[in-house]
Amino acid sequence: MLWKTGAKEKPVRLLVIEPLAYRTRKKSKLQYKDPAYLVMLDINYSIEDVQQGYFHHWQIEVNHRDAKSIIGVSDA
């Protein structure tokens, strides 16, 4: 697809991750999380690699937090 205001004339790929269904209790109504929209500016990446990176992003965030708090990366 082309995104005129964002990427100008460069082609981009839009990947939509289906929302997950969950219940807060056994008999509660089924609820859904919001879908995830991933915009890829480099369309040469495989979809599997992009999905893998997306699903592992939380662990990356936790590692950054630990590095800043435990190791003291953010200390001057």
N, CA, C, O and CB atoms as a CASP TS submission, in Angstrom:
PFRMAT TS
TARGET T0000
AUTHOR 0000-0000-0000
METHOD Language model
MODEL 1
PARENT N/A
ATOM      1  N   MET     1       0.848  -1.180   0.000  1.00  0.00           N
ATOM      2  CA  MET     1       0.000   0.000   0.000  1.00  0.00           C
ATOM      3  C   MET     1       0.886   1.233   0.000  1.00  0.00           C
ATOM      4  O   MET     1       2.059   1.148   0.365  1.00  0.00           O
ATOM      5  CB  MET     1      -0.961   0.004   1.219  1.00  0.00           C
ATOM      6  N   LEU     2       0.359   2.353  -0.394  1.00  0.00           N
ATOM      7  CA  LEU     2       1.088   3.611  -0.352  1.00  0.00           C
ATOM      8  C   LEU     2       0.450   4.500   0.706  1.00  0.00           C
ATOM      9  O   LEU     2      -0.773   4.602   0.793  1.00  0.00           O
ATOM     10  CB  LEU     2       1.093   4.311  -1.744  1.00  0.00           C
ATOM     11  N   TRP     3       1.290   5.137   1.504  1.00  0.00           N
ATOM     12  CA  TRP     3       0.840   6.023   2.573  1.00  0.00           C
ATOM     13  C   TRP     3       1.357   7.406   2.235  1.00  0.00           C
ATOM     14  O   TRP     3       2.496   7.743   2.558  1.00  0.00           O
ATOM     15  CB  TRP     3       1.342   5.545   3.993  1.00  0.00           C
ATOM     16  N   LYS     4       0.532   8.205   1.592  1.00  0.00           N
ATOM     17  CA  LYS     4       0.961   9.485   1.030  1.00  0.00           C
ATOM     18  C   LYS     4       1.498  10.457   2.076  1.00  0.00           C
ATOM     19  O   LYS     4       2.502  11.125   1.831  1.00  0.00           O
ATOM     20  CB  LYS     4      -0.185  10.123   0.304  1.00  0.00           C
ATOM     21  N   THR     5       0.848  10.550   3.240  1.00  0.00           N
ATOM     22  CA  THR     5       1.294  11.528   4.233  1.00  0.00           C
ATOM     23  C   THR     5       2.436  11.011   5.092  1.00  0.00           C
ATOM     24  O   THR     5       3.183  11.808   5.658  1.00  0.00           O
ATOM     25  CB  THR     5       0.141  11.925   5.117  1.00  0.00           C
ATOM     26  N   GLY     6       2.589   9.700   5.203  1.00  0.00           N
ATOM     27  CA  GLY     6       3.624   9.146   6.085  1.00  0.00           C
ATOM     28  C   GLY     6       4.888   8.747   5.363  1.00  0.00           C
ATOM     29  O   GLY     6       5.979   9.177   5.738  1.00  0.00           O
ATOM     30  N   ALA     7       4.758   7.937   4.338  1.00  0.00           N
ATOM     31  CA  ALA     7       5.933   7.385   3.663  1.00  0.00           C
ATOM     32  C   ALA     7       6.120   7.964   2.263  1.00  0.00           C
ATOM     33  O   ALA     7       7.011   7.545   1.523  1.00  0.00           O
ATOM     34  CB  ALA     7       5.821   5.874   3.580  1.00  0.00           C
ATOM     35  N   LYS     8       5.290   8.909   1.914  1.00  0.00           N
ATOM     36  CA  LYS     8       5.340   9.541   0.583  1.00  0.00           C
ATOM     37  C   LYS     8       5.146   8.479  -0.504  1.00  0.00           C
ATOM     38  O   LYS     8       4.095   7.843  -0.564  1.00  0.00           O
ATOM     39  CB  LYS     8       6.696  10.293   0.375  1.00  0.00           C
ATOM     40  N   GLU     9       6.142   8.287  -1.354  1.00  0.00           N
ATOM     41  CA  GLU     9       6.012   7.358  -2.475  1.00  0.00           C
ATOM     42  C   GLU     9       6.584   5.974  -2.185  1.00  0.00           C
ATOM     43  O   GLU     9       6.549   5.099  -3.051  1.00  0.00           O
ATOM     44  CB  GLU     9       6.690   7.930  -3.683  1.00  0.00           C
ATOM     45  N   LYS    10       7.118   5.761  -0.960  1.00  0.00           N
ATOM     46  CA  LYS    10       7.666   4.446  -0.618  1.00  0.00           C
ATOM     47  C   LYS    10       6.529   3.479  -0.313  1.00  0.00           C
ATOM     48  O   LYS    10       5.583   3.846   0.383  1.00  0.00           O
ATOM     49  CB  LYS    10       8.633   4.546   0.591  1.00  0.00           C
ATOM     50  N   PRO    11       6.602   2.256  -0.817  1.00  0.00           N
ATOM     51  CA  PRO    11       5.574   1.284  -0.450  1.00  0.00           C
ATOM     52  C   PRO    11       5.763   0.823   0.998  1.00  0.00           C
ATOM     53  O   PRO    11       6.892   0.651   1.457  1.00  0.00           O
ATOM     54  CB  PRO    11       5.610   0.074  -1.406  1.00  0.00           C
ATOM     55  N   VAL    12       4.673   0.630   1.697  1.00  0.00           N
ATOM     56  CA  VAL    12       4.705   0.138   3.069  1.00  0.00           C
ATOM     57  C   VAL    12       3.785  -1.078   3.158  1.00  0.00           C
ATOM     58  O   VAL    12       2.895  -1.265   2.328  1.00  0.00           O
ATOM     59  CB  VAL    12       4.273   1.254   4.087  1.00  0.00           C
ATOM     60  N   ARG    13       4.017  -1.890   4.170  1.00  0.00           N
ATOM     61  CA  ARG    13       3.176  -3.061   4.399  1.00  0.00           C
ATOM     62  C   ARG    13       2.472  -2.878   5.734  1.00  0.00           C
ATOM     63  O   ARG    13       3.096  -2.517   6.732  1.00  0.00           O
ATOM     64  CB  ARG    13       4.015  -4.386   4.378  1.00  0.00           C
ATOM     65  N   LEU    14       1.178  -3.128   5.746  1.00  0.00           N
ATOM     66  CA  LEU    14       0.387  -3.039   6.967  1.00  0.00           C
ATOM     67  C   LEU    14       0.028  -4.455   7.397  1.00  0.00           C
ATOM     68  O   LEU    14      -0.575  -5.211   6.635  1.00  0.00           O
ATOM     69  CB  LEU    14      -0.898  -2.167   6.756  1.00  0.00           C
ATOM     70  N   LEU    15       0.402  -4.806   8.617  1.00  0.00           N
ATOM     71  CA  LEU    15       0.108  -6.122   9.168  1.00  0.00           C
ATOM     72  C   LEU    15      -0.828  -5.926  10.351  1.00  0.00           C
ATOM     73  O   LEU    15      -0.520  -5.162  11.266  1.00  0.00           O
ATOM     74  CB  LEU    15       1.418  -6.878   9.592  1.00  0.00           C
ATOM     75  N   VAL    16      -1.963  -6.606  10.341  1.00  0.00           N
ATOM     76  CA  VAL    16      -2.946  -6.491  11.418  1.00  0.00           C
ATOM     77  C   VAL    16      -2.934  -7.800  12.192  1.00  0.00           C
ATOM     78  O   VAL    16      -3.165  -8.872  11.632  1.00  0.00           O
ATOM     79  CB  VAL    16      -4.383  -6.169  10.862  1.00  0.00           C
ATOM     80  N   ILE    17      -2.659  -7.697  13.509  1.00  0.00           N
ATOM     81  CA  ILE    17      -2.672  -8.851  14.393  1.00  0.00           C
ATOM     82  C   ILE    17      -4.057  -8.955  15.010  1.00  0.00           C
ATOM     83  O   ILE    17      -4.530  -8.008  15.639  1.00  0.00           O
ATOM     84  CB  ILE    17      -1.568  -8.741  15.492  1.00  0.00           C
ATOM     85  N   GLU    18      -4.699 -10.081  14.839  1.00  0.00           N
ATOM     86  CA  GLU    18      -6.058 -10.294  15.331  1.00  0.00           C
ATOM     87  C   GLU    18      -6.112 -10.138  16.851  1.00  0.00           C
ATOM     88  O   GLU    18      -5.214 -10.601  17.554  1.00  0.00           O
ATOM     89  CB  GLU    18      -6.567 -11.687  14.919  1.00  0.00           C
ATOM     90  N   PRO    19      -7.167  -9.484  17.363  1.00  0.00           N
ATOM     91  CA  PRO    19      -7.276  -9.310  18.816  1.00  0.00           C
ATOM     92  C   PRO    19      -7.523 -10.640  19.519  1.00  0.00           C
ATOM     93  O   PRO    19      -8.140 -11.549  18.964  1.00  0.00           O
ATOM     94  CB  PRO    19      -8.401  -8.328  19.152  1.00  0.00           C
ATOM     95  N   LEU    20      -7.030 -10.734  20.752  1.00  0.00           N
ATOM     96  CA  LEU    20      -7.214 -11.937  21.552  1.00  0.00           C
ATOM     97  C   LEU    20      -8.517 -11.859  22.335  1.00  0.00           C
ATOM     98  O   LEU    20      -8.887 -10.803  22.849  1.00  0.00           O
ATOM     99  CB  LEU    20      -6.029 -12.139  22.505  1.00  0.00           C
ATOM    100  N   ALA    21      -9.203 -12.986  22.417  1.00  0.00           N
ATOM    101  CA  ALA    21     -10.414 -13.067  23.228  1.00  0.00           C
ATOM    102  C   ALA    21     -10.040 -13.592  24.612  1.00  0.00           C
ATOM    103  O   ALA    21      -9.184 -14.468  24.739  1.00  0.00           O
ATOM    104  CB  ALA    21     -11.487 -13.984  22.553  1.00  0.00           C
ATOM    105  N   TYR    22     -10.675 -13.061  25.632  1.00  0.00           N
ATOM    106  CA  TYR    22     -10.405 -13.508  27.001  1.00  0.00           C
ATOM    107  C   TYR    22     -11.641 -13.309  27.861  1.00  0.00           C
ATOM    108  O   TYR    22     -12.542 -12.544  27.518  1.00  0.00           O
ATOM    109  CB  TYR    22      -9.200 -12.749  27.605  1.00  0.00           C
ATOM    110  N   ARG    23     -11.664 -14.016  28.987  1.00  0.00           N
ATOM    111  CA  ARG    23     -12.729 -13.871  29.981  1.00  0.00           C
ATOM    112  C   ARG    23     -12.074 -13.526  31.307  1.00  0.00           C
ATOM    113  O   ARG    23     -11.023 -14.073  31.642  1.00  0.00           O
ATOM    114  CB  ARG    23     -13.599 -15.177  30.098  1.00  0.00           C
ATOM    115  N   THR    24     -12.688 -12.622  32.067  1.00  0.00           N
ATOM    116  CA  THR    24     -12.167 -12.289  33.382  1.00  0.00           C
ATOM    117  C   THR    24     -12.547 -13.355  34.402  1.00  0.00           C
ATOM    118  O   THR    24     -11.807 -13.584  35.358  1.00  0.00           O
ATOM    119  CB  THR    24     -12.680 -10.921  33.827  1.00  0.00           C
ATOM    120  N   ARG    25     -13.690 -14.010  34.213  1.00  0.00           N
ATOM    121  CA  ARG    25     -14.150 -15.130  35.038  1.00  0.00           C
ATOM    122  C   ARG    25     -14.740 -16.184  34.121  1.00  0.00           C
ATOM    123  O   ARG    25     -14.983 -15.919  32.944  1.00  0.00           O
ATOM    124  CB  ARG    25     -15.197 -14.667  36.105  1.00  0.00           C
ATOM    125  N   LYS    26     -14.973 -17.374  34.649  1.00  0.00           N
ATOM    126  CA  LYS    26     -15.489 -18.468  33.816  1.00  0.00           C
ATOM    127  C   LYS    26     -16.817 -18.136  33.142  1.00  0.00           C
ATOM    128  O   LYS    26     -17.014 -18.457  31.970  1.00  0.00           O
ATOM    129  CB  LYS    26     -15.656 -19.710  34.654  1.00  0.00           C
ATOM    130  N   LYS    27     -17.721 -17.501  33.869  1.00  0.00           N
ATOM    131  CA  LYS    27     -19.057 -17.239  33.326  1.00  0.00           C
ATOM    132  C   LYS    27     -19.212 -15.816  32.800  1.00  0.00           C
ATOM    133  O   LYS    27     -20.322 -15.408  32.455  1.00  0.00           O
ATOM    134  CB  LYS    27     -20.101 -17.499  34.385  1.00  0.00           C
ATOM    135  N   SER    28     -18.139 -15.064  32.733  1.00  0.00           N
ATOM    136  CA  SER    28     -18.261 -13.683  32.258  1.00  0.00           C
ATOM    137  C   SER    28     -18.343 -13.643  30.735  1.00  0.00           C
ATOM    138  O   SER    28     -18.048 -14.613  30.038  1.00  0.00           O
ATOM    139  CB  SER    28     -17.071 -12.835  32.748  1.00  0.00           C
ATOM    140  N   LYS    29     -18.749 -12.501  30.267  1.00  0.00           N
ATOM    141  CA  LYS    29     -18.898 -12.279  28.831  1.00  0.00           C
ATOM    142  C   LYS    29     -17.519 -12.253  28.169  1.00  0.00           C
ATOM    143  O   LYS    29     -16.556 -11.762  28.757  1.00  0.00           O
ATOM    144  CB  LYS    29     -19.665 -10.956  28.553  1.00  0.00           C
ATOM    145  N   LEU    30     -17.429 -12.774  26.962  1.00  0.00           N
ATOM    146  CA  LEU    30     -16.176 -12.796  26.214  1.00  0.00           C
ATOM    147  C   LEU    30     -15.787 -11.372  25.817  1.00  0.00           C
ATOM    148  O   LEU    30     -16.599 -10.637  25.255  1.00  0.00           O
ATOM    149  CB  LEU    30     -16.301 -13.697  24.959  1.00  0.00           C
ATOM    150  N   GLN    31     -14.550 -10.986  26.110  1.00  0.00           N
ATOM    151  CA  GLN    31     -14.054  -9.655  25.775  1.00  0.00           C
ATOM    152  C   GLN    31     -12.882  -9.793  24.811  1.00  0.00           C
ATOM    153  O   GLN    31     -12.269 -10.856  24.710  1.00  0.00           O
ATOM    154  CB  GLN    31     -13.631  -8.875  27.055  1.00  0.00           C
ATOM    155  N   TYR    32     -12.583  -8.722  24.115  1.00  0.00           N
ATOM    156  CA  TYR    32     -11.491  -8.736  23.149  1.00  0.00           C
ATOM    157  C   TYR    32     -10.524  -7.599  23.422  1.00  0.00           C
ATOM    158  O   TYR    32     -10.932  -6.494  23.780  1.00  0.00           O
ATOM    159  CB  TYR    32     -12.030  -8.640  21.723  1.00  0.00           C
ATOM    160  N   LYS    33      -9.260  -7.875  23.252  1.00  0.00           N
ATOM    161  CA  LYS    33      -8.252  -6.821  23.291  1.00  0.00           C
ATOM    162  C   LYS    33      -8.290  -6.098  21.953  1.00  0.00           C
ATOM    163  O   LYS    33      -8.906  -6.580  21.002  1.00  0.00           O
ATOM    164  CB  LYS    33      -6.822  -7.397  23.588  1.00  0.00           C
ATOM    165  N   ASP    34      -7.642  -4.956  21.876  1.00  0.00           N
ATOM    166  CA  ASP    34      -7.582  -4.229  20.617  1.00  0.00           C
ATOM    167  C   ASP    34      -6.644  -4.930  19.645  1.00  0.00           C
ATOM    168  O   ASP    34      -5.658  -5.535  20.066  1.00  0.00           O
ATOM    169  CB  ASP    34      -7.127  -2.782  20.851  1.00  0.00           C
ATOM    170  N   PRO    35      -6.938  -4.859  18.349  1.00  0.00           N
ATOM    171  CA  PRO    35      -6.004  -5.435  17.377  1.00  0.00           C
ATOM    172  C   PRO    35      -4.721  -4.610  17.333  1.00  0.00           C
ATOM    173  O   PRO    35      -4.710  -3.434  17.698  1.00  0.00           O
ATOM    174  CB  PRO    35      -6.651  -5.506  15.968  1.00  0.00           C
ATOM    175  N   ALA    36      -3.660  -5.233  16.889  1.00  0.00           N
ATOM    176  CA  ALA    36      -2.380  -4.527  16.750  1.00  0.00           C
ATOM    177  C   ALA    36      -2.167  -4.226  15.272  1.00  0.00           C
ATOM    178  O   ALA    36      -2.408  -5.077  14.416  1.00  0.00           O
ATOM    179  CB  ALA    36      -1.184  -5.374  17.333  1.00  0.00           C
ATOM    180  N   TYR    37      -1.714  -3.013  14.980  1.00  0.00           N
ATOM    181  CA  TYR    37      -1.430  -2.601  13.617  1.00  0.00           C
ATOM    182  C   TYR    37       0.068  -2.343  13.505  1.00  0.00           C
ATOM    183  O   TYR    37       0.605  -1.474  14.193  1.00  0.00           O
ATOM    184  CB  TYR    37      -2.256  -1.336  13.221  1.00  0.00           C
ATOM    185  N   LEU    38       0.735  -3.087  12.649  1.00  0.00           N
ATOM    186  CA  LEU    38       2.168  -2.934  12.457  1.00  0.00           C
ATOM    187  C   LEU    38       2.410  -2.387  11.060  1.00  0.00           C
ATOM    188  O   LEU    38       1.989  -2.990  10.074  1.00  0.00           O
ATOM    189  CB  LEU    38       2.915  -4.282  12.668  1.00  0.00           C
ATOM    190  N   VAL    39       3.079  -1.260  10.973  1.00  0.00           N
ATOM    191  CA  VAL    39       3.413  -0.654   9.686  1.00  0.00           C
ATOM    192  C   VAL    39       4.889  -0.903   9.438  1.00  0.00           C
ATOM    193  O   VAL    39       5.733  -0.498  10.238  1.00  0.00           O
ATOM    194  CB  VAL    39       3.080   0.885   9.659  1.00  0.00           C
ATOM    195  N   MET    40       5.204  -1.562   8.345  1.00  0.00           N
ATOM    196  CA  MET    40       6.587  -1.895   8.007  1.00  0.00           C
ATOM    197  C   MET    40       7.034  -1.031   6.840  1.00  0.00           C
ATOM    198  O   MET    40       6.442  -1.068   5.761  1.00  0.00           O
ATOM    199  CB  MET    40       6.733  -3.404   7.663  1.00  0.00           C
ATOM    200  N   LEU    41       8.086  -0.252   7.068  1.00  0.00           N
ATOM    201  CA  LEU    41       8.621   0.588   6.005  1.00  0.00           C
ATOM    202  C   LEU    41       9.553  -0.191   5.084  1.00  0.00           C
ATOM    203  O   LEU    41       9.726   0.177   3.922  1.00  0.00           O
ATOM    204  CB  LEU    41       9.354   1.774   6.599  1.00  0.00           C
ATOM    205  N   ASP    42      10.155  -1.263   5.594  1.00  0.00           N
ATOM    206  CA  ASP    42      11.005  -2.122   4.767  1.00  0.00           C
ATOM    207  C   ASP    42      10.207  -3.374   4.441  1.00  0.00           C
ATOM    208  O   ASP    42      10.063  -4.260   5.284  1.00  0.00           O
ATOM    209  CB  ASP    42      12.360  -2.479   5.495  1.00  0.00           C
ATOM    210  N   ILE    43       9.687  -3.452   3.220  1.00  0.00           N
ATOM    211  CA  ILE    43       8.806  -4.566   2.864  1.00  0.00           C
ATOM    212  C   ILE    43       9.585  -5.838   2.542  1.00  0.00           C
ATOM    213  O   ILE    43       8.985  -6.852   2.184  1.00  0.00           O
ATOM    214  CB  ILE    43       7.940  -4.184   1.677  1.00  0.00           C
ATOM    215  N   ASN    44      10.907  -5.802   2.664  1.00  0.00           N
ATOM    216  CA  ASN    44      11.709  -6.989   2.399  1.00  0.00           C
ATOM    217  C   ASN    44      11.763  -7.939   3.592  1.00  0.00           C
ATOM    218  O   ASN    44      12.152  -9.096   3.431  1.00  0.00           O
ATOM    219  CB  ASN    44      13.107  -6.585   2.010  1.00  0.00           C
ATOM    220  N   TYR    45      11.379  -7.476   4.797  1.00  0.00           N
ATOM    221  CA  TYR    45      11.318  -8.349   5.962  1.00  0.00           C
ATOM    222  C   TYR    45      10.195  -9.361   5.772  1.00  0.00           C
ATOM    223  O   TYR    45       9.150  -9.038   5.206  1.00  0.00           O
ATOM    224  CB  TYR    45      11.106  -7.528   7.263  1.00  0.00           C
ATOM    225  N   SER    46      10.409 -10.574   6.239  1.00  0.00           N
ATOM    226  CA  SER    46       9.344 -11.575   6.151  1.00  0.00           C
ATOM    227  C   SER    46       8.312 -11.296   7.248  1.00  0.00           C
ATOM    228  O   SER    46       8.635 -10.747   8.302  1.00  0.00           O
ATOM    229  CB  SER    46       9.922 -13.030   6.283  1.00  0.00           C
ATOM    230  N   ILE    47       7.099 -11.676   6.981  1.00  0.00           N
ATOM    231  CA  ILE    47       6.026 -11.461   7.952  1.00  0.00           C
ATOM    232  C   ILE    47       6.296 -12.255   9.225  1.00  0.00           C
ATOM    233  O   ILE    47       5.971 -11.791  10.318  1.00  0.00           O
ATOM    234  CB  ILE    47       4.661 -11.860   7.353  1.00  0.00           C
ATOM    235  N   GLU    48       6.881 -13.436   9.102  1.00  0.00           N
ATOM    236  CA  GLU    48       7.183 -14.259  10.269  1.00  0.00           C
ATOM    237  C   GLU    48       8.185 -13.562  11.191  1.00  0.00           C
ATOM    238  O   GLU    48       8.034 -13.609  12.412  1.00  0.00           O
ATOM    239  CB  GLU    48       7.729 -15.623   9.831  1.00  0.00           C
ATOM    240  N   ASP    49       9.209 -12.913  10.619  1.00  0.00           N
ATOM    241  CA  ASP    49      10.190 -12.201  11.431  1.00  0.00           C
ATOM    242  C   ASP    49       9.562 -11.016  12.156  1.00  0.00           C
ATOM    243  O   ASP    49       9.881 -10.750  13.315  1.00  0.00           O
ATOM    244  CB  ASP    49      11.348 -11.724  10.562  1.00  0.00           C
ATOM    245  N   VAL    50       8.678 -10.315  11.480  1.00  0.00           N
ATOM    246  CA  VAL    50       8.012  -9.164  12.095  1.00  0.00           C
ATOM    247  C   VAL    50       7.098  -9.630  13.226  1.00  0.00           C
ATOM    248  O   VAL    50       7.066  -9.013  14.291  1.00  0.00           O
ATOM    249  CB  VAL    50       7.203  -8.370  11.039  1.00  0.00           C
ATOM    250  N   GLN    51       6.357 -10.709  13.004  1.00  0.00           N
ATOM    251  CA  GLN    51       5.501 -11.253  14.057  1.00  0.00           C
ATOM    252  C   GLN    51       6.335 -11.697  15.256  1.00  0.00           C
ATOM    253  O   GLN    51       5.969 -11.430  16.401  1.00  0.00           O
ATOM    254  CB  GLN    51       4.671 -12.432  13.522  1.00  0.00           C
ATOM    255  N   GLN    52       7.439 -12.363  15.002  1.00  0.00           N
ATOM    256  CA  GLN    52       8.316 -12.825  16.077  1.00  0.00           C
ATOM    257  C   GLN    52       8.792 -11.640  16.917  1.00  0.00           C
ATOM    258  O   GLN    52       8.759 -11.692  18.147  1.00  0.00           O
ATOM    259  CB  GLN    52       9.525 -13.596  15.500  1.00  0.00           C
ATOM    260  N   GLY    53       9.230 -10.580  16.254  1.00  0.00           N
ATOM    261  CA  GLY    53       9.671  -9.386  16.968  1.00  0.00           C
ATOM    262  C   GLY    53       8.565  -8.739  17.765  1.00  0.00           C
ATOM    263  O   GLY    53       8.792  -8.276  18.883  1.00  0.00           O
ATOM    264  N   TYR    54       7.364  -8.702  17.203  1.00  0.00           N
ATOM    265  CA  TYR    54       6.236  -8.102  17.908  1.00  0.00           C
ATOM    266  C   TYR    54       5.888  -8.902  19.159  1.00  0.00           C
ATOM    267  O   TYR    54       5.654  -8.326  20.222  1.00  0.00           O
ATOM    268  CB  TYR    54       5.017  -8.008  16.983  1.00  0.00           C
ATOM    269  N   PHE    55       5.853 -10.210  19.038  1.00  0.00           N
ATOM    270  CA  PHE    55       5.465 -11.039  20.172  1.00  0.00           C
ATOM    271  C   PHE    55       6.523 -11.051  21.271  1.00  0.00           C
ATOM    272  O   PHE    55       6.210 -11.340  22.426  1.00  0.00           O
ATOM    273  CB  PHE    55       5.196 -12.452  19.708  1.00  0.00           C
ATOM    274  N   HIS    56       7.769 -10.742  20.927  1.00  0.00           N
ATOM    275  CA  HIS    56       8.832 -10.710  21.930  1.00  0.00           C
ATOM    276  C   HIS    56       9.116  -9.302  22.455  1.00  0.00           C
ATOM    277  O   HIS    56      10.026  -9.120  23.264  1.00  0.00           O
ATOM    278  CB  HIS    56      10.095 -11.295  21.349  1.00  0.00           C
ATOM    279  N   HIS    57       8.357  -8.311  22.008  1.00  0.00           N
ATOM    280  CA  HIS    57       8.660  -6.932  22.401  1.00  0.00           C
ATOM    281  C   HIS    57       8.512  -6.702  23.904  1.00  0.00           C
ATOM    282  O   HIS    57       9.230  -5.874  24.466  1.00  0.00           O
ATOM    283  CB  HIS    57       7.758  -5.973  21.651  1.00  0.00           C
ATOM    284  N   TRP    58       7.594  -7.416  24.570  1.00  0.00           N
ATOM    285  CA  TRP    58       7.418  -7.206  26.000  1.00  0.00           C
ATOM    286  C   TRP    58       8.659  -7.633  26.769  1.00  0.00           C
ATOM    287  O   TRP    58       9.074  -6.949  27.705  1.00  0.00           O
ATOM    288  CB  TRP    58       6.196  -7.968  26.504  1.00  0.00           C
ATOM    289  N   GLN    59       9.254  -8.759  26.382  1.00  0.00           N
ATOM    290  CA  GLN    59      10.468  -9.212  27.059  1.00  0.00           C
ATOM    291  C   GLN    59      11.610  -8.218  26.839  1.00  0.00           C
ATOM    292  O   GLN    59      12.438  -8.018  27.728  1.00  0.00           O
ATOM    293  CB  GLN    59      10.874 -10.614  26.557  1.00  0.00           C
ATOM    294  N   ILE    60      11.655  -7.606  25.682  1.00  0.00           N
ATOM    295  CA  ILE    60      12.672  -6.589  25.402  1.00  0.00           C
ATOM    296  C   ILE    60      12.468  -5.384  26.318  1.00  0.00           C
ATOM    297  O   ILE    60      13.436  -4.840  26.849  1.00  0.00           O
ATOM    298  CB  ILE    60      12.621  -6.153  23.914  1.00  0.00           C
ATOM    299  N   GLU    61      11.217  -4.963  26.506  1.00  0.00           N
ATOM    300  CA  GLU    61      10.924  -3.840  27.393  1.00  0.00           C
ATOM    301  C   GLU    61      11.320  -4.156  28.833  1.00  0.00           C
ATOM    302  O   GLU    61      11.878  -3.307  29.529  1.00  0.00           O
ATOM    303  CB  GLU    61       9.437  -3.482  27.324  1.00  0.00           C
ATOM    304  N   VAL    62      11.030  -5.380  29.279  1.00  0.00           N
ATOM    305  CA  VAL    62      11.391  -5.780  30.641  1.00  0.00           C
ATOM    306  C   VAL    62      12.909  -5.788  30.800  1.00  0.00           C
ATOM    307  O   VAL    62      13.426  -5.352  31.829  1.00  0.00           O
ATOM    308  CB  VAL    62      10.807  -7.176  30.977  1.00  0.00           C
ATOM    309  N   ASN    63      13.618  -6.274  29.799  1.00  0.00           N
ATOM    310  CA  ASN    63      15.081  -6.279  29.860  1.00  0.00           C
ATOM    311  C   ASN    63      15.640  -4.861  29.954  1.00  0.00           C
ATOM    312  O   ASN    63      16.596  -4.625  30.693  1.00  0.00           O
ATOM    313  CB  ASN    63      15.660  -6.989  28.633  1.00  0.00           C
ATOM    314  N   HIS    64      15.060  -3.918  29.219  1.00  0.00           N
ATOM    315  CA  HIS    64      15.512  -2.523  29.283  1.00  0.00           C
ATOM    316  C   HIS    64      15.264  -1.944  30.674  1.00  0.00           C
ATOM    317  O   HIS    64      16.119  -1.256  31.231  1.00  0.00           O
ATOM    318  CB  HIS    64      14.794  -1.668  28.213  1.00  0.00           C
ATOM    319  N   ARG    65      14.093  -2.227  31.225  1.00  0.00           N
ATOM    320  CA  ARG    65      13.782  -1.729  32.569  1.00  0.00           C
ATOM    321  C   ARG    65      14.763  -2.291  33.591  1.00  0.00           C
ATOM    322  O   ARG    65      15.254  -1.565  34.455  1.00  0.00           O
ATOM    323  CB  ARG    65      12.338  -2.095  32.963  1.00  0.00           C
ATOM    324  N   ASP    66      15.045  -3.590  33.489  1.00  0.00           N
ATOM    325  CA  ASP    66      15.985  -4.214  34.417  1.00  0.00           C
ATOM    326  C   ASP    66      17.386  -3.623  34.263  1.00  0.00           C
ATOM    327  O   ASP    66      18.079  -3.396  35.255  1.00  0.00           O
ATOM    328  CB  ASP    66      16.025  -5.729  34.194  1.00  0.00           C
ATOM    329  N   ALA    67      17.794  -3.379  33.041  1.00  0.00           N
ATOM    330  CA  ALA    67      19.125  -2.803  32.815  1.00  0.00           C
ATOM    331  C   ALA    67      19.223  -1.412  33.432  1.00  0.00           C
ATOM    332  O   ALA    67      20.260  -1.037  33.980  1.00  0.00           O
ATOM    333  CB  ALA    67      19.437  -2.735  31.307  1.00  0.00           C
ATOM    334  N   LYS    68      18.145  -0.658  33.338  1.00  0.00           N
ATOM    335  CA  LYS    68      18.166   0.693  33.894  1.00  0.00           C
ATOM    336  C   LYS    68      18.118   0.689  35.415  1.00  0.00           C
ATOM    337  O   LYS    68      18.782   1.507  36.051  1.00  0.00           O
ATOM    338  CB  LYS    68      17.004   1.498  33.349  1.00  0.00           C
ATOM    339  N   SER    69      17.352  -0.211  36.008  1.00  0.00           N
ATOM    340  CA  SER    69      17.177  -0.189  37.457  1.00  0.00           C
ATOM    341  C   SER    69      18.206  -1.033  38.206  1.00  0.00           C
ATOM    342  O   SER    69      18.728  -0.595  39.232  1.00  0.00           O
ATOM    343  CB  SER    69      15.799  -0.667  37.801  1.00  0.00           C
ATOM    344  N   ILE    70      18.503  -2.219  37.717  1.00  0.00           N
ATOM    345  CA  ILE    70      19.400  -3.119  38.431  1.00  0.00           C
ATOM    346  C   ILE    70      20.870  -2.790  38.153  1.00  0.00           C
ATOM    347  O   ILE    70      21.673  -2.664  39.077  1.00  0.00           O
ATOM    348  CB  ILE    70      19.106  -4.565  38.045  1.00  0.00           C
ATOM    349  N   ILE    71      21.204  -2.655  36.895  1.00  0.00           N
ATOM    350  CA  ILE    71      22.597  -2.438  36.512  1.00  0.00           C
ATOM    351  C   ILE    71      22.997  -0.982  36.715  1.00  0.00           C
ATOM    352  O   ILE    71      24.175  -0.682  36.912  1.00  0.00           O
ATOM    353  CB  ILE    71      22.821  -2.849  35.052  1.00  0.00           C
ATOM    354  N   GLY    72      22.034  -0.086  36.669  1.00  0.00           N
ATOM    355  CA  GLY    72      22.319   1.323  36.870  1.00  0.00           C
ATOM    356  C   GLY    72      22.739   2.047  35.608  1.00  0.00           C
ATOM    357  O   GLY    72      23.556   2.966  35.658  1.00  0.00           O
ATOM    358  N   VAL    73      22.190   1.642  34.486  1.00  0.00           N
ATOM    359  CA  VAL    73      22.539   2.262  33.211  1.00  0.00           C
ATOM    360  C   VAL    73      22.125   3.730  33.192  1.00  0.00           C
ATOM    361  O   VAL    73      22.812   4.561  32.598  1.00  0.00           O
ATOM    362  CB  VAL    73      21.879   1.509  32.049  1.00  0.00           C
ATOM    363  N   SER    74      21.020   4.049  33.830  1.00  0.00           N
ATOM    364  CA  SER    74      20.518   5.426  33.781  1.00  0.00           C
ATOM    365  C   SER    74      21.190   6.340  34.792  1.00  0.00           C
ATOM    366  O   SER    74      20.945   7.546  34.778  1.00  0.00           O
ATOM    367  CB  SER    74      19.032   5.438  34.014  1.00  0.00           C
ATOM    368  N   ASP    75      22.038   5.799  35.678  1.00  0.00           N
ATOM    369  CA  ASP    75      22.720   6.637  36.655  1.00  0.00           C
ATOM    370  C   ASP    75      23.806   7.481  35.975  1.00  0.00           C
ATOM    371  O   ASP    75      24.531   7.010  35.099  1.00  0.00           O
ATOM    372  CB  ASP    75      23.333   5.770  37.773  1.00  0.00           C
ATOM    373  N   ALA    76      23.890   8.728  36.405  1.00  0.00           N
ATOM    374  CA  ALA    76      24.882   9.608  35.796  1.00  0.00           C
ATOM    375  C   ALA    76      26.268   9.332  36.380  1.00  0.00           C
ATOM    376  O   ALA    76      27.242   9.976  35.991  1.00  0.00           O
ATOM    377  CB  ALA    76      24.494  11.088  36.004  1.00  0.00           C
TER
END
